[in-house]
């Protein structure tokens, strides 16, 4: 007589599904607040850097000059270069002698908060006026 086949039951088949880990509400709220504050800070710095970059680009476009004080750590300035760190510099003087200054130029310069000396010695041209 042949032996009867013996089936071994699967021990995991009878176990209940594992419960999902529960993250406490206070931890979720803390993570959400950190995320919102981090994004807000990043946007604030990025918008400010963009506005300064746009103002410097406009000053150079109209053949003006600007003077600034380097900001940021020296090691970072060496690592990424002067041109990329220019957006973090503190611009304190803008000179627009004999340049094609328009309303747009002055609007962009108004975003430079540290400017203490502004020299404009040319006729202002309306940016909406056709040339």
Backbone as XML, in Angstrom:
<?xml version="1.0"?>
<chain id="A" units="angstrom">
  <residue number="1" name="UNK">
    <atom name="N" x="0.799" y="-1.142" z="0.000"/>
    <atom name="CA" x="0.000" y="0.000" z="0.000"/>
    <atom name="C" x="0.878" y="1.255" z="0.000"/>
  </residue>
  <residue number="2" name="UNK">
    <atom name="N" x="0.450" y="2.218" z="-0.761"/>
    <atom name="CA" x="1.236" y="3.443" z="-0.888"/>
    <atom name="C" x="0.879" y="4.396" z="0.246"/>
  </residue>
  <residue number="3" name="UNK">
    <atom name="N" x="1.895" y="5.113" z="0.726"/>
    <atom name="CA" x="1.587" y="6.066" z="1.807"/>
    <atom name="C" x="0.732" y="7.227" z="1.286"/>
  </residue>
  <residue number="4" name="UNK">
    <atom name="N" x="-0.110" y="7.695" z="2.120"/>
    <atom name="CA" x="-0.974" y="8.816" z="1.767"/>
    <atom name="C" x="-0.155" y="10.120" z="1.761"/>
  </residue>
  <residue number="5" name="UNK">
    <atom name="N" x="-0.415" y="10.978" z="0.773"/>
    <atom name="CA" x="0.344" y="12.242" z="0.761"/>
    <atom name="C" x="-0.068" y="13.114" z="1.947"/>
  </residue>
  <residue number="6" name="UNK">
    <atom name="N" x="0.930" y="13.677" z="2.569"/>
    <atom name="CA" x="0.693" y="14.516" z="3.738"/>
    <atom name="C" x="0.880" y="15.982" z="3.305"/>
  </residue>
  <residue number="7" name="UNK">
    <atom name="N" x="-0.123" y="16.770" z="3.577"/>
    <atom name="CA" x="-0.012" y="18.199" z="3.244"/>
    <atom name="C" x="0.328" y="18.966" z="4.520"/>
  </residue>
  <residue number="8" name="UNK">
    <atom name="N" x="1.302" y="19.813" z="4.395"/>
    <atom name="CA" x="1.709" y="20.635" z="5.539"/>
    <atom name="C" x="1.043" y="21.998" z="5.373"/>
  </residue>
  <residue number="9" name="UNK">
    <atom name="N" x="0.272" y="22.423" z="6.359"/>
    <atom name="CA" x="-0.419" y="23.717" z="6.241"/>
    <atom name="C" x="0.582" y="24.869" z="6.313"/>
  </residue>
  <residue number="10" name="UNK">
    <atom name="N" x="0.273" y="25.924" z="5.562"/>
    <atom name="CA" x="1.114" y="27.128" z="5.537"/>
    <atom name="C" x="0.863" y="27.917" z="6.818"/>
  </residue>
  <residue number="11" name="UNK">
    <atom name="N" x="1.918" y="28.145" z="7.642"/>
    <atom name="CA" x="1.689" y="28.843" z="8.919"/>
    <atom name="C" x="1.312" y="30.314" z="8.733"/>
  </residue>
  <residue number="12" name="UNK">
    <atom name="N" x="1.666" y="30.913" z="7.598"/>
    <atom name="CA" x="1.331" y="32.327" z="7.406"/>
    <atom name="C" x="-0.091" y="32.519" z="6.896"/>
  </residue>
  <residue number="13" name="UNK">
    <atom name="N" x="-0.729" y="31.468" z="6.461"/>
    <atom name="CA" x="-2.073" y="31.590" z="5.916"/>
    <atom name="C" x="-3.084" y="31.924" z="6.994"/>
  </residue>
  <residue number="14" name="UNK">
    <atom name="N" x="-2.828" y="31.537" z="8.208"/>
    <atom name="CA" x="-3.792" y="31.748" z="9.281"/>
    <atom name="C" x="-3.599" y="33.084" z="9.995"/>
  </residue>
  <residue number="15" name="UNK">
    <atom name="N" x="-2.460" y="33.760" z="9.770"/>
    <atom name="CA" x="-2.193" y="35.000" z="10.493"/>
    <atom name="C" x="-3.010" y="36.144" z="9.900"/>
  </residue>
  <residue number="16" name="UNK">
    <atom name="N" x="-3.421" y="37.023" z="10.754"/>
    <atom name="CA" x="-4.147" y="38.216" z="10.319"/>
    <atom name="C" x="-3.161" y="39.161" z="9.629"/>
  </residue>
  <residue number="17" name="UNK">
    <atom name="N" x="-3.651" y="39.975" z="8.696"/>
    <atom name="CA" x="-2.731" y="40.912" z="8.042"/>
    <atom name="C" x="-2.125" y="41.872" z="9.075"/>
  </residue>
  <residue number="18" name="UNK">
    <atom name="N" x="-0.896" y="42.220" z="8.823"/>
    <atom name="CA" x="-0.175" y="43.088" z="9.739"/>
    <atom name="C" x="-0.810" y="44.482" z="9.746"/>
  </residue>
  <residue number="19" name="UNK">
    <atom name="N" x="-0.964" y="45.056" z="10.928"/>
    <atom name="CA" x="-1.539" y="46.397" z="11.054"/>
    <atom name="C" x="-0.563" y="47.442" z="10.545"/>
  </residue>
  <residue number="20" name="UNK">
    <atom name="N" x="-1.091" y="48.422" z="9.876"/>
    <atom name="CA" x="-0.258" y="49.517" z="9.389"/>
    <atom name="C" x="0.250" y="50.349" z="10.545"/>
  </residue>
  <residue number="21" name="UNK">
    <atom name="N" x="1.484" y="50.830" z="10.410"/>
    <atom name="CA" x="2.012" y="51.693" z="11.463"/>
    <atom name="C" x="1.245" y="53.003" z="11.477"/>
  </residue>
  <residue number="22" name="UNK">
    <atom name="N" x="0.998" y="53.504" z="12.630"/>
    <atom name="CA" x="0.244" y="54.725" z="12.792"/>
    <atom name="C" x="1.202" y="55.825" z="13.198"/>
  </residue>
  <residue number="23" name="UNK">
    <atom name="N" x="1.189" y="56.925" z="12.432"/>
    <atom name="CA" x="2.034" y="58.068" z="12.752"/>
    <atom name="C" x="1.187" y="59.033" z="13.571"/>
  </residue>
  <residue number="24" name="UNK">
    <atom name="N" x="1.668" y="59.432" z="14.720"/>
    <atom name="CA" x="0.875" y="60.324" z="15.568"/>
    <atom name="C" x="0.563" y="61.644" z="14.865"/>
  </residue>
  <residue number="25" name="UNK">
    <atom name="N" x="-0.573" y="62.195" z="15.195"/>
    <atom name="CA" x="-1.013" y="63.453" z="14.592"/>
    <atom name="C" x="-0.010" y="64.576" z="14.844"/>
  </residue>
  <residue number="26" name="UNK">
    <atom name="N" x="0.562" y="64.627" z="16.023"/>
    <atom name="CA" x="1.509" y="65.703" z="16.340"/>
    <atom name="C" x="2.754" y="65.615" z="15.449"/>
  </residue>
  <residue number="27" name="UNK">
    <atom name="N" x="3.192" y="64.426" z="15.131"/>
    <atom name="CA" x="4.351" y="64.262" z="14.254"/>
    <atom name="C" x="4.007" y="64.676" z="12.827"/>
  </residue>
  <residue number="28" name="UNK">
    <atom name="N" x="2.812" y="64.337" z="12.377"/>
    <atom name="CA" x="2.384" y="64.748" z="11.035"/>
    <atom name="C" x="2.244" y="66.263" z="10.953"/>
  </residue>
  <residue number="29" name="UNK">
    <atom name="N" x="1.701" y="66.883" z="11.988"/>
    <atom name="CA" x="1.568" y="68.341" z="12.008"/>
    <atom name="C" x="2.946" y="69.004" z="12.008"/>
  </residue>
  <residue number="30" name="UNK">
    <atom name="N" x="3.884" y="68.477" z="12.801"/>
    <atom name="CA" x="5.230" y="69.030" z="12.850"/>
    <atom name="C" x="5.899" y="68.934" z="11.478"/>
  </residue>
  <residue number="31" name="UNK">
    <atom name="N" x="5.780" y="67.791" z="10.826"/>
    <atom name="CA" x="6.377" y="67.619" z="9.494"/>
    <atom name="C" x="5.736" y="68.574" z="8.489"/>
  </residue>
  <residue number="32" name="UNK">
    <atom name="N" x="4.438" y="68.777" z="8.578"/>
    <atom name="CA" x="3.751" y="69.701" z="7.667"/>
    <atom name="C" x="4.213" y="71.137" z="7.891"/>
  </residue>
  <residue number="33" name="UNK">
    <atom name="N" x="4.338" y="71.532" z="9.136"/>
    <atom name="CA" x="4.777" y="72.898" z="9.446"/>
    <atom name="C" x="6.204" y="73.120" z="8.973"/>
  </residue>
  <residue number="34" name="UNK">
    <atom name="N" x="7.092" y="72.148" z="9.206"/>
    <atom name="CA" x="8.482" y="72.263" z="8.747"/>
    <atom name="C" x="8.523" y="72.368" z="7.230"/>
  </residue>
  <residue number="35" name="UNK">
    <atom name="N" x="7.708" y="71.600" z="6.540"/>
    <atom name="CA" x="7.664" y="71.649" z="5.086"/>
    <atom name="C" x="7.185" y="73.013" z="4.576"/>
  </residue>
  <residue number="36" name="UNK">
    <atom name="N" x="6.125" y="73.538" z="5.159"/>
    <atom name="CA" x="5.585" y="74.833" z="4.728"/>
    <atom name="C" x="6.584" y="75.959" z="5.007"/>
  </residue>
  <residue number="37" name="UNK">
    <atom name="N" x="7.189" y="75.959" z="6.189"/>
    <atom name="CA" x="8.172" y="76.997" z="6.525"/>
    <atom name="C" x="9.398" y="76.883" z="5.619"/>
  </residue>
  <residue number="38" name="UNK">
    <atom name="N" x="9.839" y="75.667" z="5.343"/>
    <atom name="CA" x="10.986" y="75.469" z="4.454"/>
    <atom name="C" x="10.712" y="75.949" z="3.039"/>
  </residue>
  <residue number="39" name="UNK">
    <atom name="N" x="9.544" y="75.631" z="2.503"/>
    <atom name="CA" x="9.187" y="76.097" z="1.161"/>
    <atom name="C" x="9.031" y="77.616" z="1.119"/>
  </residue>
  <residue number="40" name="UNK">
    <atom name="N" x="8.426" y="78.172" z="2.150"/>
    <atom name="CA" x="8.263" y="79.626" z="2.206"/>
    <atom name="C" x="9.605" y="80.343" z="2.256"/>
  </residue>
  <residue number="41" name="UNK">
    <atom name="N" x="10.524" y="79.835" z="3.060"/>
    <atom name="CA" x="11.858" y="80.446" z="3.155"/>
    <atom name="C" x="12.603" y="80.331" z="1.837"/>
  </residue>
  <residue number="42" name="UNK">
    <atom name="N" x="12.497" y="79.189" z="1.199"/>
    <atom name="CA" x="13.166" y="78.992" z="-0.079"/>
    <atom name="C" x="12.618" y="79.950" z="-1.125"/>
  </residue>
  <residue number="43" name="UNK">
    <atom name="N" x="11.307" y="80.088" z="-1.184"/>
    <atom name="CA" x="10.703" y="81.015" z="-2.143"/>
    <atom name="C" x="11.102" y="82.456" z="-1.859"/>
  </residue>
  <residue number="44" name="UNK">
    <atom name="N" x="11.141" y="82.841" z="-0.582"/>
    <atom name="CA" x="11.505" y="84.201" z="-0.221"/>
    <atom name="C" x="12.920" y="84.521" z="-0.690"/>
  </residue>
  <residue number="45" name="UNK">
    <atom name="N" x="13.862" y="83.613" z="-0.432"/>
    <atom name="CA" x="15.254" y="83.827" z="-0.855"/>
    <atom name="C" x="15.357" y="83.807" z="-2.376"/>
  </residue>
  <residue number="46" name="UNK">
    <atom name="N" x="14.659" y="82.879" z="-3.020"/>
    <atom name="CA" x="14.753" y="82.757" z="-4.476"/>
    <atom name="C" x="14.166" y="83.978" z="-5.182"/>
  </residue>
  <residue number="47" name="UNK">
    <atom name="N" x="13.046" y="84.488" z="-4.711"/>
    <atom name="CA" x="12.429" y="85.659" z="-5.339"/>
    <atom name="C" x="13.326" y="86.878" z="-5.155"/>
  </residue>
  <residue number="48" name="UNK">
    <atom name="N" x="13.877" y="87.039" z="-3.969"/>
    <atom name="CA" x="14.765" y="88.167" z="-3.714"/>
    <atom name="C" x="16.024" y="88.091" z="-4.579"/>
  </residue>
  <residue number="49" name="UNK">
    <atom name="N" x="16.600" y="86.899" z="-4.694"/>
    <atom name="CA" x="17.795" y="86.730" z="-5.522"/>
    <atom name="C" x="17.473" y="86.984" z="-6.995"/>
  </residue>
  <residue number="50" name="UNK">
    <atom name="N" x="16.310" y="86.522" z="-7.441"/>
    <atom name="CA" x="15.926" y="86.746" z="-8.839"/>
    <atom name="C" x="15.742" y="88.233" z="-9.127"/>
  </residue>
  <residue number="51" name="UNK">
    <atom name="N" x="15.083" y="88.945" z="-8.225"/>
    <atom name="CA" x="14.866" y="90.381" z="-8.438"/>
    <atom name="C" x="16.187" y="91.145" z="-8.492"/>
  </residue>
  <residue number="52" name="UNK">
    <atom name="N" x="17.127" y="90.775" z="-7.622"/>
    <atom name="CA" x="18.427" y="91.450" z="-7.646"/>
    <atom name="C" x="19.163" y="91.121" z="-8.934"/>
  </residue>
  <residue number="53" name="UNK">
    <atom name="N" x="19.096" y="89.868" z="-9.359"/>
    <atom name="CA" x="19.747" y="89.471" z="-10.610"/>
    <atom name="C" x="19.149" y="90.231" z="-11.795"/>
  </residue>
  <residue number="54" name="UNK">
    <atom name="N" x="17.831" y="90.362" z="-11.821"/>
    <atom name="CA" x="17.174" y="91.091" z="-12.908"/>
    <atom name="C" x="17.559" y="92.565" z="-12.895"/>
  </residue>
  <residue number="55" name="UNK">
    <atom name="N" x="17.668" y="93.159" z="-11.711"/>
    <atom name="CA" x="18.049" y="94.573" z="-11.614"/>
    <atom name="C" x="19.485" y="94.779" z="-12.088"/>
  </residue>
  <residue number="56" name="UNK">
    <atom name="N" x="20.388" y="93.912" z="-11.687"/>
    <atom name="CA" x="21.788" y="94.032" z="-12.112"/>
    <atom name="C" x="21.899" y="93.846" z="-13.617"/>
  </residue>
  <residue number="57" name="UNK">
    <atom name="N" x="21.161" y="92.892" z="-14.140"/>
    <atom name="CA" x="21.174" y="92.662" z="-15.590"/>
    <atom name="C" x="20.661" y="93.885" z="-16.344"/>
  </residue>
  <residue number="58" name="UNK">
    <atom name="N" x="19.625" y="94.543" z="-15.819"/>
    <atom name="CA" x="19.076" y="95.742" z="-16.456"/>
    <atom name="C" x="20.058" y="96.909" z="-16.369"/>
  </residue>
  <residue number="59" name="UNK">
    <atom name="N" x="20.725" y="97.060" z="-15.220"/>
    <atom name="CA" x="21.729" y="98.120" z="-15.072"/>
    <atom name="C" x="22.840" y="97.931" z="-16.093"/>
  </residue>
  <residue number="60" name="UNK">
    <atom name="N" x="23.298" y="96.716" z="-16.265"/>
    <atom name="CA" x="24.350" y="96.443" z="-17.240"/>
    <atom name="C" x="23.842" y="96.621" z="-18.677"/>
  </residue>
  <residue number="61" name="UNK">
    <atom name="N" x="22.564" y="96.331" z="-18.917"/>
    <atom name="CA" x="22.001" y="96.475" z="-20.256"/>
    <atom name="C" x="21.972" y="97.933" z="-20.701"/>
  </residue>
  <residue number="62" name="UNK">
    <atom name="N" x="21.676" y="98.841" z="-19.765"/>
    <atom name="CA" x="21.611" y="100.258" z="-20.114"/>
    <atom name="C" x="22.958" y="100.950" z="-19.932"/>
  </residue>
  <residue number="63" name="UNK">
    <atom name="N" x="24.012" y="100.186" z="-19.803"/>
    <atom name="CA" x="25.390" y="100.686" z="-19.651"/>
    <atom name="C" x="25.591" y="101.466" z="-18.358"/>
  </residue>
  <residue number="64" name="UNK">
    <atom name="N" x="24.915" y="101.064" z="-17.319"/>
    <atom name="CA" x="25.105" y="101.674" z="-16.009"/>
    <atom name="C" x="26.148" y="100.900" z="-15.217"/>
  </residue>
  <residue number="65" name="UNK">
    <atom name="N" x="26.435" y="101.387" z="-14.019"/>
    <atom name="CA" x="27.400" y="100.713" z="-13.148"/>
    <atom name="C" x="26.771" y="100.506" z="-11.781"/>
  </residue>
  <residue number="66" name="UNK">
    <atom name="N" x="27.225" y="99.480" z="-11.113"/>
    <atom name="CA" x="26.773" y="99.238" z="-9.744"/>
    <atom name="C" x="27.971" y="98.825" z="-8.903"/>
  </residue>
  <residue number="67" name="UNK">
    <atom name="N" x="27.905" y="99.143" z="-7.633"/>
    <atom name="CA" x="28.937" y="98.740" z="-6.688"/>
    <atom name="C" x="28.263" y="97.906" z="-5.606"/>
  </residue>
  <residue number="68" name="UNK">
    <atom name="N" x="28.956" y="96.844" z="-5.216"/>
    <atom name="CA" x="28.361" y="95.953" z="-4.234"/>
    <atom name="C" x="29.414" y="95.434" z="-3.264"/>
  </residue>
  <residue number="69" name="UNK">
    <atom name="N" x="28.931" y="94.966" z="-2.135"/>
    <atom name="CA" x="29.776" y="94.354" z="-1.115"/>
    <atom name="C" x="29.522" y="92.855" z="-1.163"/>
  </residue>
  <residue number="70" name="UNK">
    <atom name="N" x="30.586" y="92.045" z="-1.284"/>
    <atom name="CA" x="30.380" y="90.596" z="-1.328"/>
    <atom name="C" x="29.720" y="90.086" z="-0.049"/>
  </residue>
  <residue number="71" name="UNK">
    <atom name="N" x="28.798" y="89.165" z="-0.217"/>
    <atom name="CA" x="28.117" y="88.544" z="0.916"/>
    <atom name="C" x="28.268" y="87.031" z="0.795"/>
  </residue>
  <residue number="72" name="UNK">
    <atom name="N" x="28.099" y="86.360" z="1.892"/>
    <atom name="CA" x="28.220" y="84.908" z="1.887"/>
    <atom name="C" x="29.611" y="84.468" z="2.287"/>
  </residue>
  <residue number="73" name="UNK">
    <atom name="N" x="29.738" y="83.208" z="2.641"/>
    <atom name="CA" x="31.043" y="82.700" z="3.079"/>
    <atom name="C" x="32.049" y="82.628" z="1.931"/>
  </residue>
  <residue number="74" name="UNK">
    <atom name="N" x="33.309" y="82.873" z="2.259"/>
    <atom name="CA" x="34.374" y="82.888" z="1.253"/>
    <atom name="C" x="34.551" y="81.512" z="0.616"/>
  </residue>
  <residue number="75" name="UNK">
    <atom name="N" x="34.383" y="80.437" z="1.398"/>
    <atom name="CA" x="34.577" y="79.094" z="0.843"/>
    <atom name="C" x="33.517" y="78.782" z="-0.211"/>
  </residue>
  <residue number="76" name="UNK">
    <atom name="N" x="32.296" y="79.270" z="-0.006"/>
    <atom name="CA" x="31.244" y="79.042" z="-0.993"/>
    <atom name="C" x="31.503" y="79.871" z="-2.248"/>
  </residue>
  <residue number="77" name="UNK">
    <atom name="N" x="32.003" y="81.085" z="-2.058"/>
    <atom name="CA" x="32.351" y="81.956" z="-3.183"/>
    <atom name="C" x="33.443" y="81.310" z="-4.033"/>
  </residue>
  <residue number="78" name="UNK">
    <atom name="N" x="34.425" y="80.683" z="-3.397"/>
    <atom name="CA" x="35.491" y="79.989" z="-4.130"/>
    <atom name="C" x="34.962" y="78.730" z="-4.814"/>
  </residue>
  <residue number="79" name="UNK">
    <atom name="N" x="34.019" y="78.067" z="-4.163"/>
    <atom name="CA" x="33.496" y="76.809" z="-4.687"/>
    <atom name="C" x="32.625" y="77.008" z="-5.924"/>
  </residue>
  <residue number="80" name="UNK">
    <atom name="N" x="31.695" y="77.972" z="-5.887"/>
    <atom name="CA" x="30.782" y="78.113" z="-7.024"/>
    <atom name="C" x="31.106" y="79.298" z="-7.920"/>
  </residue>
  <residue number="81" name="UNK">
    <atom name="N" x="32.001" y="80.180" z="-7.503"/>
    <atom name="CA" x="32.434" y="81.270" z="-8.372"/>
    <atom name="C" x="31.757" y="82.593" z="-8.072"/>
  </residue>
  <residue number="82" name="UNK">
    <atom name="N" x="32.425" y="83.661" z="-8.495"/>
    <atom name="CA" x="31.946" y="85.024" z="-8.250"/>
    <atom name="C" x="30.623" y="85.326" z="-8.956"/>
  </residue>
  <residue number="83" name="UNK">
    <atom name="N" x="30.496" y="84.862" z="-10.195"/>
    <atom name="CA" x="29.298" y="85.221" z="-10.968"/>
    <atom name="C" x="28.027" y="84.629" z="-10.362"/>
  </residue>
  <residue number="84" name="UNK">
    <atom name="N" x="28.113" y="83.433" z="-9.823"/>
    <atom name="CA" x="26.918" y="82.826" z="-9.219"/>
    <atom name="C" x="26.606" y="83.404" z="-7.846"/>
  </residue>
  <residue number="85" name="UNK">
    <atom name="N" x="27.618" y="83.920" z="-7.153"/>
    <atom name="CA" x="27.391" y="84.517" z="-5.838"/>
    <atom name="C" x="26.950" y="85.978" z="-5.936"/>
  </residue>
  <residue number="86" name="UNK">
    <atom name="N" x="26.948" y="86.533" z="-7.138"/>
    <atom name="CA" x="26.598" y="87.942" z="-7.323"/>
    <atom name="C" x="25.172" y="88.241" z="-6.856"/>
  </residue>
  <residue number="87" name="UNK">
    <atom name="N" x="24.281" y="87.265" z="-6.945"/>
    <atom name="CA" x="22.892" y="87.509" z="-6.534"/>
    <atom name="C" x="22.759" y="87.689" z="-5.021"/>
  </residue>
  <residue number="88" name="UNK">
    <atom name="N" x="23.771" y="87.286" z="-4.249"/>
    <atom name="CA" x="23.720" y="87.431" z="-2.797"/>
    <atom name="C" x="24.473" y="88.665" z="-2.304"/>
  </residue>
  <residue number="89" name="UNK">
    <atom name="N" x="25.193" y="89.345" z="-3.204"/>
    <atom name="CA" x="25.932" y="90.542" z="-2.817"/>
    <atom name="C" x="24.967" y="91.660" z="-2.447"/>
  </residue>
  <residue number="90" name="UNK">
    <atom name="N" x="25.458" y="92.600" z="-1.643"/>
    <atom name="CA" x="24.652" y="93.752" z="-1.237"/>
    <atom name="C" x="25.025" y="94.936" z="-2.132"/>
  </residue>
  <residue number="91" name="UNK">
    <atom name="N" x="24.123" y="95.293" z="-3.036"/>
    <atom name="CA" x="24.353" y="96.425" z="-3.939"/>
    <atom name="C" x="24.038" y="97.700" z="-3.169"/>
  </residue>
  <residue number="92" name="UNK">
    <atom name="N" x="25.023" y="98.593" z="-3.077"/>
    <atom name="CA" x="24.818" y="99.817" z="-2.316"/>
    <atom name="C" x="24.871" y="101.079" z="-3.170"/>
  </residue>
  <residue number="93" name="UNK">
    <atom name="N" x="25.338" y="100.988" z="-4.419"/>
    <atom name="CA" x="25.431" y="102.171" z="-5.261"/>
    <atom name="C" x="25.103" y="101.814" z="-6.703"/>
  </residue>
  <residue number="94" name="UNK">
    <atom name="N" x="24.286" y="102.654" z="-7.338"/>
    <atom name="CA" x="23.931" y="102.464" z="-8.746"/>
    <atom name="C" x="24.154" y="103.791" z="-9.448"/>
  </residue>
  <residue number="95" name="UNK">
    <atom name="N" x="24.855" y="103.750" z="-10.571"/>
    <atom name="CA" x="25.143" y="104.945" z="-11.350"/>
    <atom name="C" x="24.628" y="104.744" z="-12.771"/>
  </residue>
  <residue number="96" name="UNK">
    <atom name="N" x="23.765" y="105.635" z="-13.211"/>
    <atom name="CA" x="23.174" y="105.542" z="-14.545"/>
    <atom name="C" x="23.506" y="106.786" z="-15.369"/>
  </residue>
  <residue number="97" name="UNK">
    <atom name="N" x="24.740" y="107.216" z="-15.349"/>
    <atom name="CA" x="25.181" y="108.389" z="-16.102"/>
    <atom name="C" x="25.093" y="108.106" z="-17.589"/>
  </residue>
  <residue number="98" name="UNK">
    <atom name="N" x="24.436" y="108.994" z="-18.312"/>
    <atom name="CA" x="24.331" y="108.920" z="-19.766"/>
    <atom name="C" x="23.919" y="107.529" z="-20.260"/>
  </residue>
  <residue number="99" name="UNK">
    <atom name="N" x="22.894" y="106.998" z="-19.647"/>
    <atom name="CA" x="22.386" y="105.695" z="-20.068"/>
    <atom name="C" x="20.930" y="105.835" z="-20.480"/>
  </residue>
  <residue number="100" name="UNK">
    <atom name="N" x="20.418" y="104.845" z="-21.131"/>
    <atom name="CA" x="19.023" y="104.848" z="-21.582"/>
    <atom name="C" x="18.120" y="104.376" z="-20.452"/>
  </residue>
  <residue number="101" name="UNK">
    <atom name="N" x="17.946" y="105.211" z="-19.466"/>
    <atom name="CA" x="17.168" y="104.855" z="-18.292"/>
    <atom name="C" x="15.681" y="104.969" z="-18.604"/>
  </residue>
  <residue number="102" name="UNK">
    <atom name="N" x="14.925" y="103.941" z="-18.259"/>
    <atom name="CA" x="13.485" y="103.932" z="-18.464"/>
    <atom name="C" x="12.777" y="103.693" z="-17.134"/>
  </residue>
  <residue number="103" name="UNK">
    <atom name="N" x="11.475" y="103.760" z="-17.174"/>
    <atom name="CA" x="10.685" y="103.444" z="-15.979"/>
    <atom name="C" x="10.948" y="102.022" z="-15.517"/>
  </residue>
  <residue number="104" name="UNK">
    <atom name="N" x="11.101" y="101.123" z="-16.466"/>
    <atom name="CA" x="11.363" y="99.724" z="-16.133"/>
    <atom name="C" x="12.680" y="99.584" z="-15.388"/>
  </residue>
  <residue number="105" name="UNK">
    <atom name="N" x="13.680" y="100.325" z="-15.823"/>
    <atom name="CA" x="14.983" y="100.280" z="-15.147"/>
    <atom name="C" x="14.837" y="100.715" z="-13.700"/>
  </residue>
  <residue number="106" name="UNK">
    <atom name="N" x="14.157" y="101.819" z="-13.478"/>
    <atom name="CA" x="13.990" y="102.313" z="-12.109"/>
    <atom name="C" x="13.104" y="101.396" z="-11.270"/>
  </residue>
  <residue number="107" name="UNK">
    <atom name="N" x="12.120" y="100.765" z="-11.892"/>
    <atom name="CA" x="11.264" y="99.829" z="-11.172"/>
    <atom name="C" x="12.083" y="98.629" z="-10.694"/>
  </residue>
  <residue number="108" name="UNK">
    <atom name="N" x="12.974" y="98.146" z="-11.555"/>
    <atom name="CA" x="13.820" y="97.018" z="-11.159"/>
    <atom name="C" x="14.829" y="97.423" z="-10.094"/>
  </residue>
  <residue number="109" name="UNK">
    <atom name="N" x="15.362" y="98.628" z="-10.190"/>
    <atom name="CA" x="16.319" y="99.102" z="-9.188"/>
    <atom name="C" x="15.629" y="99.289" z="-7.838"/>
  </residue>
  <residue number="110" name="UNK">
    <atom name="N" x="14.351" y="99.592" z="-7.836"/>
    <atom name="CA" x="13.638" y="99.780" z="-6.568"/>
    <atom name="C" x="13.591" y="98.498" z="-5.731"/>
  </residue>
  <residue number="111" name="UNK">
    <atom name="N" x="13.820" y="97.355" z="-6.343"/>
    <atom name="CA" x="13.848" y="96.092" z="-5.599"/>
    <atom name="C" x="15.163" y="95.890" z="-4.858"/>
  </residue>
  <residue number="112" name="UNK">
    <atom name="N" x="16.174" y="96.690" z="-5.166"/>
    <atom name="CA" x="17.454" y="96.600" z="-4.461"/>
    <atom name="C" x="17.324" y="97.371" z="-3.149"/>
  </residue>
  <residue number="113" name="UNK">
    <atom name="N" x="17.153" y="96.671" z="-2.045"/>
    <atom name="CA" x="16.842" y="97.293" z="-0.762"/>
    <atom name="C" x="18.031" y="98.001" z="-0.120"/>
  </residue>
  <residue number="114" name="UNK">
    <atom name="N" x="19.257" y="97.602" z="-0.436"/>
    <atom name="CA" x="20.423" y="98.158" z="0.240"/>
    <atom name="C" x="21.016" y="99.369" z="-0.476"/>
  </residue>
  <residue number="115" name="UNK">
    <atom name="N" x="20.422" y="99.820" z="-1.575"/>
    <atom name="CA" x="20.977" y="100.944" z="-2.332"/>
    <atom name="C" x="20.851" y="102.225" z="-1.507"/>
  </residue>
  <residue number="116" name="UNK">
    <atom name="N" x="22.008" y="102.875" z="-1.290"/>
    <atom name="CA" x="22.026" y="104.143" z="-0.561"/>
    <atom name="C" x="22.421" y="105.304" z="-1.466"/>
  </residue>
  <residue number="117" name="UNK">
    <atom name="N" x="22.949" y="104.995" z="-2.643"/>
    <atom name="CA" x="23.398" y="106.035" z="-3.561"/>
    <atom name="C" x="22.896" y="105.699" z="-4.967"/>
  </residue>
  <residue number="118" name="UNK">
    <atom name="N" x="22.020" y="106.546" z="-5.498"/>
    <atom name="CA" x="21.488" y="106.361" z="-6.841"/>
    <atom name="C" x="21.770" y="107.622" z="-7.646"/>
  </residue>
  <residue number="119" name="UNK">
    <atom name="N" x="22.536" y="107.476" z="-8.727"/>
    <atom name="CA" x="22.887" y="108.612" z="-9.570"/>
    <atom name="C" x="22.245" y="108.431" z="-10.940"/>
  </residue>
  <residue number="120" name="UNK">
    <atom name="N" x="21.362" y="109.356" z="-11.286"/>
    <atom name="CA" x="20.711" y="109.334" z="-12.588"/>
    <atom name="C" x="20.950" y="110.696" z="-13.220"/>
  </residue>
  <residue number="121" name="UNK">
    <atom name="N" x="21.703" y="110.725" z="-14.324"/>
    <atom name="CA" x="22.026" y="112.004" z="-14.960"/>
    <atom name="C" x="21.717" y="111.948" z="-16.445"/>
  </residue>
  <residue number="122" name="UNK">
    <atom name="N" x="20.564" y="111.406" z="-16.754"/>
    <atom name="CA" x="20.137" y="111.366" z="-18.145"/>
    <atom name="C" x="18.636" y="111.570" z="-18.177"/>
  </residue>
  <residue number="123" name="UNK">
    <atom name="N" x="18.134" y="111.865" z="-19.342"/>
    <atom name="CA" x="16.694" y="112.059" z="-19.478"/>
    <atom name="C" x="16.003" y="110.713" z="-19.346"/>
  </residue>
  <residue number="124" name="UNK">
    <atom name="N" x="14.991" y="110.671" z="-18.514"/>
    <atom name="CA" x="14.224" y="109.441" z="-18.363"/>
    <atom name="C" x="13.342" y="109.262" z="-19.579"/>
  </residue>
  <residue number="125" name="UNK">
    <atom name="N" x="13.322" y="108.051" z="-20.075"/>
    <atom name="CA" x="12.465" y="107.749" z="-21.218"/>
    <atom name="C" x="11.344" y="106.854" z="-20.735"/>
  </residue>
  <residue number="126" name="UNK">
    <atom name="N" x="10.151" y="107.153" z="-21.178"/>
    <atom name="CA" x="9.012" y="106.329" z="-20.825"/>
    <atom name="C" x="9.157" y="104.994" z="-21.528"/>
  </residue>
  <residue number="127" name="UNK">
    <atom name="N" x="9.063" y="103.901" z="-20.774"/>
    <atom name="CA" x="9.265" y="102.583" z="-21.370"/>
    <atom name="C" x="8.141" y="102.203" z="-22.322"/>
  </residue>
  <residue number="128" name="UNK">
    <atom name="N" x="6.969" y="102.845" z="-22.184"/>
    <atom name="CA" x="5.858" y="102.543" z="-23.080"/>
    <atom name="C" x="5.910" y="103.388" z="-24.364"/>
  </residue>
  <residue number="129" name="UNK">
    <atom name="N" x="6.754" y="104.399" z="-24.367"/>
    <atom name="CA" x="6.852" y="105.299" z="-25.518"/>
    <atom name="C" x="7.594" y="104.593" z="-26.655"/>
  </residue>
  <residue number="130" name="UNK">
    <atom name="N" x="7.097" y="104.753" z="-27.849"/>
    <atom name="CA" x="7.758" y="104.121" z="-28.996"/>
    <atom name="C" x="8.960" y="104.954" z="-29.399"/>
  </residue>
  <residue number="131" name="UNK">
    <atom name="N" x="10.000" y="104.296" z="-29.812"/>
    <atom name="CA" x="11.244" y="104.988" z="-30.170"/>
    <atom name="C" x="11.233" y="105.419" z="-31.583"/>
  </residue>
</chain>
